[in-house]
Amino acid sequence: MSVFGAYFRLARAGWILVREGVVAALPGDQLEGMPRFAWRVATLMSRRRSTRRARPERLAKAVNRLGPSYVKLGQFLATRPDVVGHDLARDLASLQDRMDTFPEAQARAAIEGSLGLPVEALYAELGGPVAAASIAQVHEARTVDGNGTRHVAVKVIRPGVRRRFNNDLESYFLAAHLQERFMPSTRRLKPVKVAETLAQVTKIEMDLRLEAAAISELHENTRGDPGFRVPEVDWQRTGRDVMTLEWVDGTKMSNVEALREAGHDLESLARTLIQSFLRHTLRDGFFHADMHPGNLFVEADGTIVAVDFGITGRIGKKERHFLAEILYGFITRDFRRVAEVHFEAGYVPGHHDVAAFAQALRAIGEPIHGQSAETISMARLLTLLFEVTELFDMQTRPELLLLQKTMVVVEGVARSLDPHFNMWKSAEPVVSDWIAANLGPRGMLNDARDGISALAAFVRQAPELAARTERLSREIDAMAERGLRFDPETAEAIGRSEARHTRGGRLALWAIAVILAIIAWQIS
């Protein structure tokens, strides 16, 4: 029944996307064969009033009908322009994660169930909801303890949201498997891996202890950063379904006019925002991956405060080295080095020519240095970079795509503050300082120290590794002599698996037949 339900939910989602004109708004005139025919049929089946709306409006209408999990799916796919294209990614990024609030009584029950104490014992005052999204809603509250009275924000998980998301995730995995099976050209984009990443991100967002841990880590990382900070978590009032943290008093960065009236230096704010993001990425390898202006506040003294850490990104030390060299190579126009870094990192297969790749990168990078600051677009640069890397068989790197998407968003926020903002000029001090510290003599000493530590760990494990190697060698010799054999339990398990697979296929065929009948009935 799970397979049947996934097919039914997927068909329902497709039907809503068709009826609301979302499929018709896609560039289907560029398709050929059966996909073009399906696009034409979808266009004919769209509601007439839907075709008069712009594509972002059609998406918003469809997503509202599909429910909160599809809002999250749309926002997630907005981080993957390699999968959906830059135009559609931009439209998806405009989806607003604003839902109706749920009753305060349910919020109180969730708090007490998660923390095991009455609300009155936890908070001196708990107000009604001030904001609600697809996964949780936020309440304003106050606490009283040995440190006095504190103004706090309380985030509470929406009732029943986990079951709803789990059901819809089954449909997403089904769509990904079908795409990989019937659209071989898209396998490079790893749709199943994309679905797995979405499932992992959603799982983290639905356990507020994990979001609190991300906030706590970023709070420690940014403790001494100039002009940027992260709220403090109240761990005594945080559990799986509830999170309490410091209330932020400030002006939303989306309200540029209010920032200007408050006397803030908008150019300085834009520069601080970009440099803070790059500092978190290069220095810590851990960054806020949803830095849209609604999640950024400016306090009275000009300090930027980030909130809502449901989506964060990590990159390893090796990737940070490569990222810094790539950015610095573009800044200094050393395109040969940028190309070499792509090959050293394994991003581009070794059978391609480094010089040819460097030439393609020059075609992207040179225009940056010939334009005025306000016309240099990171979004345009990344569009060209995706096109070039596809020509050179570059495989999708989800962690780098999340970083690139966040960089585009942060650049957009900075440019809304300062239309003449130069991303590259502001980035250069942070990138060059990090390179000097990590790729220069001091960086070499740190790498040598890490290498010695790794070698020492290997030496300690050498006896165990030798014993494992000996056992493996004996087992291979025995296998070569007697052949590979299954015990009765393994053979029986394989038979049961095959039977389930066949049964699932039959259910899928029946599901498709029922869905087609429903669609035909609705059309008639």
C-alpha positions as a printed NumPy array, in Angstrom:
array([[  0.   ,   0.   ,   0.   ],
       [  2.974,   2.316,   0.544],
       [  3.901,   1.979,  -3.159],
       [  0.281,   2.561,  -4.188],
       [  0.08 ,   5.653,  -1.946],
       [  3.327,   7.077,  -3.33 ],
       [  2.084,   6.694,  -6.927],
       [ -1.256,   8.248,  -6.035],
       [  0.306,  11.243,  -4.236],
       [  2.762,  11.744,  -7.09 ],
       [ -0.048,  11.653,  -9.655],
       [ -2.098,  14.104,  -7.592],
       [  0.863,  16.501,  -7.398],
       [  1.386,  16.221, -11.162],
       [ -2.307,  16.872, -11.789],
       [ -2.263,  20.026,  -9.646],
       [  0.893,  21.295, -11.372],
       [ -0.791,  20.711, -14.746],
       [ -4.097,  22.34 , -13.775],
       [ -2.424,  25.391, -12.215],
       [ -0.421,  25.951, -15.407],
       [  3.023,  25.304, -13.904],
       [  3.935,  22.659, -16.509],
       [  2.623,  24.883, -19.321],
       [  4.877,  27.703, -18.083],
       [  7.996,  25.583, -18.556],
       [  9.998,  26.05 , -21.795],
       [  8.485,  22.972, -23.478],
       [  8.963,  24.346, -26.987],
       [ 12.615,  23.309, -26.603],
       [ 11.652,  19.657, -26.12 ],
       [ 11.343,  16.959, -28.769],
       [  9.354,  13.767, -29.248],
       [  7.177,  12.387, -26.455],
       [  8.215,  15.028, -23.826],
       [  7.088,  17.797, -26.197],
       [  3.783,  16.01 , -26.817],
       [  3.21 ,  15.626, -23.05 ],
       [  3.964,  19.341, -22.564],
       [  1.389,  20.246, -25.25 ],
       [ -1.237,  18.044, -23.575],
       [ -0.456,  19.646, -20.192],
       [ -0.869,  23.09 , -21.763],
       [ -4.328,  22.166, -23.075],
       [ -5.368,  20.82 , -19.659],
       [ -4.345,  23.972, -17.743],
       [ -7.024,  26.185, -16.274],
       [ -7.576,  29.214, -18.491],
       [ -7.218,  31.685, -15.642],
       [ -3.946,  30.001, -14.606],
       [ -2.299,  30.645, -17.978],
       [ -2.816,  34.389, -17.481],
       [ -0.6  ,  34.41 , -14.358],
       [  3.194,  34.738, -14.273],
       [  5.095,  31.539, -13.484],
       [  5.969,  32.495,  -9.868],
       [  2.251,  33.082,  -9.195],
       [  1.374,  29.708, -10.723],
       [  3.997,  28.006,  -8.555],
       [  2.722,  29.72 ,  -5.411],
       [ -0.866,  28.704,  -6.18 ],
       [  0.089,  25.068,  -6.852],
       [  2.302,  24.806,  -3.77 ],
       [ -0.423,  26.219,  -1.531],
       [ -2.736,  23.469,  -2.766],
       [ -0.123,  20.744,  -2.336],
       [  0.786,  21.654,   1.249],
       [  3.771,  22.614,   3.41 ],
       [  6.097,  19.805,   2.362],
       [  6.004,  21.09 ,  -1.211],
       [  6.948,  24.587,  -0.009],
       [ 10.031,  23.009,   1.533],
       [ 10.674,  20.996,  -1.646],
       [ 10.466,  24.171,  -3.739],
       [ 12.82 ,  26.047,  -1.444],
       [ 15.246,  23.129,  -1.487],
       [ 15.207,  22.859,  -5.306],
       [ 15.917,  26.587,  -5.426],
       [ 19.354,  25.611,  -4.081],
       [ 19.894,  23.251,  -7.037],
       [ 19.925,  25.356, -10.22 ],
       [ 21.866,  22.554, -11.892],
       [ 18.751,  20.37 , -11.536],
       [ 15.904,  22.8  , -12.303],
       [ 17.71 ,  25.575, -14.197],
       [ 18.5  ,  29.085, -12.995],
       [ 15.201,  30.677, -14.104],
       [ 13.041,  28.127, -12.297],
       [ 15.395,  28.183,  -9.286],
       [ 14.871,  31.941,  -9.035],
       [ 11.087,  31.485,  -9.183],
       [ 11.194,  28.767,  -6.516],
       [ 13.33 ,  30.953,  -4.262],
       [ 10.475,  33.461,  -4.169],
       [  8.143,  30.948,  -2.48 ],
       [  7.187,  32.256,   0.942],
       [  7.245,  29.744,   3.786],
       [  4.306,  31.372,   5.569],
       [  1.519,  29.171,   6.864],
       [ -1.485,  29.607,   9.128],
       [ -0.744,  29.374,  12.84 ],
       [ -1.975,  26.404,  14.845],
       [ -3.813,  26.737,  18.191],
       [ -1.838,  27.83 ,  21.226],
       [ -3.2  ,  24.849,  23.187],
       [ -1.442,  22.477,  20.771],
       [  1.785,  24.451,  21.12 ],
       [  1.601,  24.224,  24.912],
       [  0.98 ,  20.466,  24.704],
       [  4.01 ,  20.049,  22.422],
       [  6.213,  22.055,  24.814],
       [  5.14 ,  20.072,  27.856],
       [  5.439,  16.747,  26.022],
       [  8.95 ,  17.566,  24.801],
       [ 10.367,  19.115,  27.993],
       [  8.367,  17.144,  30.583],
       [  7.375,  20.174,  32.658],
       [  4.313,  22.455,  32.768],
       [  4.573,  25.601,  30.634],
       [  4.179,  27.72 ,  33.798],
       [  7.293,  26.097,  35.302],
       [  9.316,  26.839,  32.172],
       [  8.209,  30.356,  31.219],
       [  7.062,  33.316,  33.278],
       [  5.023,  34.379,  30.259],
       [  4.225,  32.664,  26.95 ],
       [  2.478,  34.755,  24.305],
       [  0.608,  33.73 ,  21.19 ],
       [  2.338,  32.865,  17.892],
       [  4.107,  35.716,  16.097],
       [  5.124,  33.784,  12.955],
       [  4.36 ,  30.388,  11.406],
       [  6.089,  28.344,   8.706],
       [  5.652,  24.886,   7.206],
       [  7.502,  23.058,   9.99 ],
       [  7.132,  25.202,  13.103],
       [  5.805,  28.439,  14.572],
       [  7.4  ,  30.979,  16.917],
       [  6.049,  32.412,  20.184],
       [  7.313,  35.372,  22.174],
       [  8.014,  34.564,  25.834],
       [  9.884,  35.571,  28.994],
       [ 11.869,  33.506,  31.472],
       [ 12.94 ,  34.233,  35.034],
       [ 15.962,  32.565,  36.627],
       [ 19.089,  33.414,  38.588],
       [ 20.24 ,  35.734,  35.816],
       [ 17.029,  37.759,  35.944],
       [ 14.241,  38.154,  33.384],
       [ 15.05 ,  37.281,  29.785],
       [ 13.132,  38.009,  26.59 ],
       [ 13.132,  34.811,  24.458],
       [ 11.71 ,  33.287,  21.281],
       [ 10.122,  29.823,  21.5  ],
       [  9.977,  27.703,  18.343],
       [  7.47 ,  24.814,  18.397],
       [  7.098,  21.996,  15.84 ],
       [  3.782,  21.882,  13.962],
       [  1.586,  18.901,  15.058],
       [  1.508,  15.992,  12.592],
       [  4.148,  17.513,  10.321],
       [  6.536,  14.536,  10.491],
       [  3.941,  12.06 ,   9.216],
       [  2.957,  14.402,   6.384],
       [  6.549,  14.942,   5.31 ],
       [  7.396,  11.226,   5.486],
       [  4.47 ,  10.404,   3.176],
       [  5.459,  13.062,   0.655],
       [  9.12 ,  12.023,   0.792],
       [  8.074,   8.587,  -0.51 ],
       [  6.648,  10.333,  -3.576],
       [  9.837,  12.369,  -4.049],
       [ 11.978,   9.212,  -3.988],
       [  9.617,   7.533,  -6.452],
       [  9.882,  10.495,  -8.844],
       [ 13.688,  10.468,  -8.535],
       [ 13.926,   6.729,  -9.301],
       [ 11.598,   7.105, -12.296],
       [ 13.679,  10.013, -13.571],
       [ 16.914,   8.031, -13.331],
       [ 15.295,   5.043, -15.052],
       [ 13.544,   6.785, -17.943],
       [ 15.723,   9.894, -18.42 ],
       [ 19.328,   8.653, -18.633],
       [ 20.606,  12.122, -19.56 ],
       [ 19.686,  13.377, -16.075],
       [ 21.61 ,  10.706, -14.167],
       [ 24.601,  13.069, -14.011],
       [ 22.477,  15.254, -11.725],
       [ 21.916,  12.337,  -9.301],
       [ 18.183,  12.86 ,  -8.639],
       [ 18.038,  10.066,  -6.037],
       [ 20.949,  11.674,  -4.209],
       [ 19.066,  14.985,  -4.347],
       [ 16.039,  13.296,  -2.734],
       [ 18.284,  11.766,  -0.061],
       [ 19.762,  15.186,   0.691],
       [ 16.263,  16.682,   0.983],
       [ 15.245,  13.873,   3.348],
       [ 18.317,  14.501,   5.512],
       [ 17.774,  18.281,   5.585],
       [ 14.111,  17.778,   6.527],
       [ 15.002,  15.269,   9.237],
       [ 17.395,  17.782,  10.796],
       [ 14.85 ,  20.605,  10.604],
       [ 12.252,  18.487,  12.412],
       [ 14.501,  17.842,  15.398],
       [ 14.961,  21.246,  16.986],
       [ 17.81 ,  19.931,  19.144],
       [ 19.888,  19.626,  15.976],
       [ 19.031,  23.166,  14.85 ],
       [ 19.909,  24.369,  18.354],
       [ 23.263,  22.581,  18.081],
       [ 23.941,  24.369,  14.772],
       [ 23.08 ,  27.733,  16.366],
       [ 25.306,  26.966,  19.353],
       [ 28.245,  26.019,  17.118],
       [ 27.89 ,  29.142,  14.98 ],
       [ 27.476,  31.237,  18.135],
       [ 30.852,  29.99 ,  19.377],
       [ 32.504,  30.363,  15.966],
       [ 31.373,  33.986,  15.568],
       [ 31.907,  35.108,  19.168],
       [ 34.737,  37.472,  18.209],
       [ 33.636,  38.408,  14.679],
       [ 33.252,  42.117,  13.974],
       [ 29.693,  43.26 ,  13.2  ],
       [ 28.071,  39.805,  13.184],
       [ 26.637,  37.496,  15.821],
       [ 24.256,  34.575,  16.402],
       [ 21.623,  34.343,  19.208],
       [ 22.306,  32.227,  22.284],
       [ 20.348,  28.993,  22.878],
       [ 18.582,  28.261,  26.169],
       [ 19.378,  24.543,  26.382],
       [ 17.308,  23.973,  29.56 ],
       [ 14.182,  24.851,  27.547],
       [ 15.094,  23.043,  24.33 ],
       [ 14.003,  19.556,  23.213],
       [ 13.057,  17.659,  20.084],
       [  9.831,  19.632,  19.521],
       [ 10.706,  22.978,  21.11 ],
       [ 13.654,  25.37 ,  21.032],
       [ 14.164,  28.486,  23.151],
       [ 16.684,  31.15 ,  22.242],
       [ 17.459,  34.794,  22.804],
       [ 14.937,  37.25 ,  21.357],
       [ 16.428,  39.542,  18.701],
       [ 15.458,  43.219,  18.703],
       [ 16.408,  44.761,  15.406],
       [ 15.349,  45.843,  11.94 ],
       [ 14.913,  43.193,   9.26 ],
       [ 17.463,  43.578,   6.505],
       [ 14.621,  43.325,   3.987],
       [ 13.395,  46.753,   5.191],
       [ 16.121,  48.854,   3.552],
       [ 14.252,  52.137,   4.025],
       [ 13.947,  51.55 ,   7.784],
       [ 17.67 ,  50.778,   7.979],
       [ 18.443,  54.02 ,   6.161],
       [ 16.128,  56.036,   8.447],
       [ 17.812,  54.49 ,  11.508],
       [ 21.118,  55.934,  10.29 ],
       [ 22.883,  52.658,   9.449],
       [ 25.777,  52.677,   6.976],
       [ 24.316,  50.471,   4.227],
       [ 27.614,  50.091,   2.35 ],
       [ 29.331,  48.935,   5.536],
       [ 26.497,  46.463,   6.259],
       [ 26.817,  44.973,   2.759],
       [ 30.565,  44.56 ,   3.164],
       [ 30.229,  43.047,   6.657],
       [ 27.621,  40.564,   5.434],
       [ 29.769,  39.228,   2.572],
       [ 32.955,  39.094,   4.61 ],
       [ 31.196,  37.345,   7.509],
       [ 29.768,  34.694,   5.197],
       [ 33.165,  34.052,   3.593],
       [ 34.838,  33.983,   7.009],
       [ 32.413,  31.31 ,   8.247],
       [ 32.899,  29.285,   5.074],
       [ 36.689,  29.418,   4.795],
       [ 37.699,  29.618,   8.449],
       [ 35.084,  27.298,   9.992],
       [ 33.784,  25.216,   7.078],
       [ 30.283,  25.712,   8.536],
       [ 27.855,  28.359,   7.308],
       [ 24.232,  29.532,   7.47 ],
       [ 22.772,  28.34 ,   4.147],
       [ 19.509,  30.313,   4.208],
       [ 20.707,  33.917,   4.558],
       [ 17.805,  35.657,   2.841],
       [ 16.943,  39.162,   4.146],
       [ 14.017,  37.876,   6.229],
       [ 16.49 ,  35.849,   8.336],
       [ 18.863,  38.773,   8.97 ],
       [ 18.347,  41.563,  11.532],
       [ 20.374,  44.717,  12.2  ],
       [ 20.619,  45.851,  15.816],
       [ 20.818,  49.482,  16.901],
       [ 24.639,  49.426,  16.981],
       [ 24.843,  48.058,  13.414],
       [ 25.514,  44.415,  14.351],
       [ 24.015,  41.843,  11.96 ],
       [ 22.173,  38.988,  13.698],
       [ 21.214,  35.829,  11.781],
       [ 18.236,  33.62 ,  12.71 ],
       [ 16.513,  30.429,  11.43 ],
       [ 19.255,  27.833,  11.07 ],
       [ 17.16 ,  25.004,   9.648],
       [ 19.522,  24.808,   6.662],
       [ 23.281,  24.913,   7.2  ],
       [ 26.197,  23.822,   5.032],
       [ 29.568,  22.227,   5.683],
       [ 32.672,  21.872,   3.542],
       [ 35.853,  20.036,   4.522],
       [ 39.345,  21.464,   4.826],
       [ 40.369,  20.134,   1.421],
       [ 37.338,  21.717,  -0.258],
       [ 38.044,  25.008,   1.535],
       [ 41.562,  25.03 ,   0.128],
       [ 40.237,  24.49 ,  -3.369],
       [ 37.444,  27.043,  -2.924],
       [ 39.87 ,  29.718,  -1.737],
       [ 42.2  ,  29.069,  -4.652],
       [ 39.311,  29.141,  -7.137],
       [ 37.988,  32.449,  -5.761],
       [ 41.459,  33.958,  -5.593],
       [ 42.232,  32.727,  -9.101],
       [ 39.17 ,  34.53 , -10.461],
       [ 40.057,  37.674,  -8.503],
       [ 43.671,  37.664,  -9.789],
       [ 42.746,  36.343, -13.288],
       [ 44.923,  33.236, -12.861],
       [ 42.569,  31.002, -14.855],
       [ 45.191,  28.318, -15.416],
       [ 45.435,  27.805, -11.652],
       [ 41.632,  27.738, -11.326],
       [ 41.531,  24.997, -13.964],
       [ 44.303,  23.007, -12.266],
       [ 42.432,  23.189,  -8.939],
       [ 39.318,  21.685, -10.561],
       [ 41.409,  18.755, -11.815],
       [ 43.303,  18.313,  -8.521],
       [ 40.018,  18.229,  -6.608],
       [ 38.627,  15.613,  -8.998],
       [ 35.749,  17.874, -10.022],
       [ 36.663,  17.481, -13.715],
       [ 37.693,  14.036, -15.08 ],
       [ 41.393,  13.702, -15.83 ],
       [ 40.949,  12.801, -19.524],
       [ 40.052,  16.424, -20.332],
       [ 42.669,  19.016, -21.29 ],
       [ 43.621,  21.487, -18.548],
       [ 44.476,  24.212, -21.064],
       [ 41.097,  23.886, -22.793],
       [ 39.3  ,  24.105, -19.452],
       [ 41.369,  27.156, -18.481],
       [ 40.367,  28.782, -21.781],
       [ 36.684,  28.151, -21.016],
       [ 37.109,  29.619, -17.521],
       [ 38.776,  32.699, -19.016],
       [ 35.657,  33.256, -21.109],
       [ 33.718,  33.405, -17.824],
       [ 36.18 ,  35.376, -15.708],
       [ 37.5  ,  38.037, -18.063],
       [ 34.178,  39.931, -18.377],
       [ 34.185,  40.424, -14.573],
       [ 37.225,  42.674, -14.819],
       [ 35.847,  44.651, -17.725],
       [ 32.548,  45.637, -16.096],
       [ 31.582,  48.227, -13.526],
       [ 30.95 ,  46.937, -10.027],
       [ 27.16 ,  47.158, -10.215],
       [ 26.985,  44.94 , -13.317],
       [ 29.1  ,  42.078, -11.95 ],
       [ 26.574,  39.335, -11.139],
       [ 27.498,  36.222,  -9.202],
       [ 24.283,  34.586, -10.439],
       [ 25.304,  35.183, -14.065],
       [ 28.817,  33.931, -13.368],
       [ 27.501,  30.701, -11.833],
       [ 25.122,  30.174, -14.762],
       [ 28.064,  30.303, -17.145],
       [ 30.166,  28.115, -14.855],
       [ 27.457,  25.401, -14.799],
       [ 27.307,  25.481, -18.6  ],
       [ 31.084,  25.141, -18.925],
       [ 31.488,  22.404, -16.313],
       [ 28.715,  20.384, -17.978],
       [ 30.735,  20.448, -21.214],
       [ 33.677,  19.014, -19.277],
       [ 31.625,  16.267, -17.531],
       [ 31.895,  17.829, -14.08 ],
       [ 29.854,  15.772, -11.62 ],
       [ 27.319,  17.425,  -9.316],
       [ 28.77 ,  18.435,  -5.925],
       [ 25.773,  19.063,  -3.604],
       [ 27.803,  20.737,  -0.841],
       [ 29.371,  23.184,  -3.308],
       [ 26.01 ,  23.916,  -4.946],
       [ 24.534,  24.82 ,  -1.563],
       [ 27.489,  27.118,  -0.982],
       [ 27.118,  28.702,  -4.423],
       [ 23.391,  29.233,  -3.94 ],
       [ 23.979,  30.916,  -0.586],
       [ 26.667,  33.097,  -2.108],
       [ 24.203,  34.263,  -4.775],
       [ 21.565,  35.043,  -2.115],
       [ 24.046,  36.917,   0.089],
       [ 25.28 ,  38.919,  -2.903],
       [ 21.666,  39.808,  -3.73 ],
       [ 21.052,  41.024,  -0.156],
       [ 24.267,  43.066,  -0.228],
       [ 23.316,  44.636,  -3.541],
       [ 19.864,  45.564,  -2.211],
       [ 21.727,  47.579,   0.451],
       [ 24.293,  49.025,  -1.958],
       [ 23.437,  48.936,  -5.698],
       [ 27.099,  49.617,  -6.546],
       [ 28.352,  46.765,  -4.354],
       [ 31.448,  44.976,  -5.684],
       [ 31.395,  41.373,  -4.48 ],
       [ 34.953,  40.683,  -5.6  ],
       [ 36.529,  43.754,  -4.031],
       [ 34.854,  42.997,  -0.686],
       [ 35.822,  39.304,  -0.83 ],
       [ 39.489,  39.87 ,  -1.641],
       [ 40.757,  40.753,   1.903],
       [ 39.128,  37.693,   3.537],
       [ 40.202,  35.287,   0.795],
       [ 43.784,  36.578,   0.539],
       [ 44.22 ,  36.566,   4.358],
       [ 42.931,  32.999,   4.563],
       [ 45.251,  31.873,   1.764],
       [ 48.226,  33.553,   3.452],
       [ 47.412,  31.803,   6.737],
       [ 46.56 ,  28.364,   5.326],
       [ 48.432,  27.945,   2.056],
       [ 51.587,  29.812,   3.071],
       [ 54.412,  28.657,   5.404],
       [ 52.141,  28.57 ,   8.468],
       [ 49.572,  26.535,   6.574],
       [ 52.266,  24.089,   5.457],
       [ 53.342,  23.621,   9.089],
       [ 49.731,  22.931,  10.118],
       [ 49.332,  20.424,   7.273],
       [ 52.591,  18.727,   8.291],
       [ 51.374,  18.482,  11.881],
       [ 48.066,  16.961,  10.698],
       [ 50.012,  14.53 ,   8.506],
       [ 52.172,  13.399,  11.421],
       [ 49.061,  12.867,  13.563],
       [ 47.449,  10.808,  10.799],
       [ 50.634,   8.736,  10.388],
       [ 50.804,   8.093,  14.136],
       [ 47.175,   6.927,  14.132],
       [ 47.954,   4.586,  11.225],
       [ 50.971,   3.119,  13.054],
       [ 48.822,   2.429,  16.136],
       [ 46.304,   0.559,  13.972],
       [ 48.942,  -1.334,  11.936],
       [ 48.747,  -4.659,  13.903],
       [ 44.942,  -4.793,  13.589],
       [ 45.101,  -3.893,   9.879],
       [ 47.681,  -6.62 ,   9.296],
       [ 45.458,  -9.201,  11.022],
       [ 42.44 ,  -8.139,   8.939],
       [ 44.486,  -8.359,   5.741],
       [ 45.608, -11.889,   6.618],
       [ 42.013, -13.022,   7.313],
       [ 40.808, -11.461,   4.051],
       [ 43.569, -13.22 ,   2.122],
       [ 42.572, -16.621,   3.589],
       [ 38.904, -16.031,   2.761],
       [ 39.726, -15.083,  -0.848],
       [ 41.842, -18.24 ,  -1.242],
       [ 38.987, -20.353,   0.136],
       [ 36.491, -18.654,  -2.197],
       [ 38.732, -19.292,  -5.197],
       [ 38.98 , -22.961,  -4.249],
       [ 35.323, -23.711,  -3.37 ],
       [ 33.437, -20.906,  -5.156],
       [ 30.914, -18.456,  -3.743],
       [ 28.129, -20.156,  -1.754],
       [ 24.954, -18.924,  -0.098],
       [ 23.656, -20.399,   3.113],
       [ 19.928, -21.398,   3.156],
       [ 18.905, -18.252,   5.067],
       [ 20.526, -15.968,   2.456],
       [ 18.884, -17.807,  -0.452],
       [ 15.489, -17.599,   1.262],
       [ 15.953, -13.846,   1.914],
       [ 16.785, -13.267,  -1.782],
       [ 13.62 , -15.136,  -2.78 ],
       [ 11.469, -13.056,  -0.445],
       [ 13.016,  -9.838,  -1.799],
       [ 12.292, -10.837,  -5.392],
       [  8.714, -11.718,  -4.474],
       [  8.215,  -8.321,  -2.836],
       [  9.678,  -6.593,  -5.9  ],
       [  7.267,  -8.438,  -8.23 ],
       [  4.321,  -7.699,  -5.949],
       [  5.336,  -4.017,  -5.805],
       [  5.431,  -3.887,  -9.606],
       [  1.9  ,  -5.306,  -9.831],
       [  0.65 ,  -2.79 ,  -7.294],
       [  2.314,   0.013,  -9.248],
       [  0.508,  -1.044, -12.452],
       [ -2.827,  -1.096, -10.642],
       [ -2.067,   2.321,  -9.137],
       [ -1.337,   3.786, -12.563],
       [ -4.578,   2.322, -13.939],
       [ -6.665,   3.769, -11.091],
       [ -4.977,   7.18 , -11.368],
       [ -5.581,   7.326, -15.135],
       [ -9.235,   6.458, -14.55 ],
       [ -9.575,   9.265, -11.979],
       [ -7.944,  11.791, -14.325],
       [-10.179,  10.702, -17.224],
       [-13.23 ,  11.073, -14.998],
       [-12.197,  14.582, -13.908],
       [-11.566,  15.657, -17.524],
       [-14.974,  14.382, -18.601]])
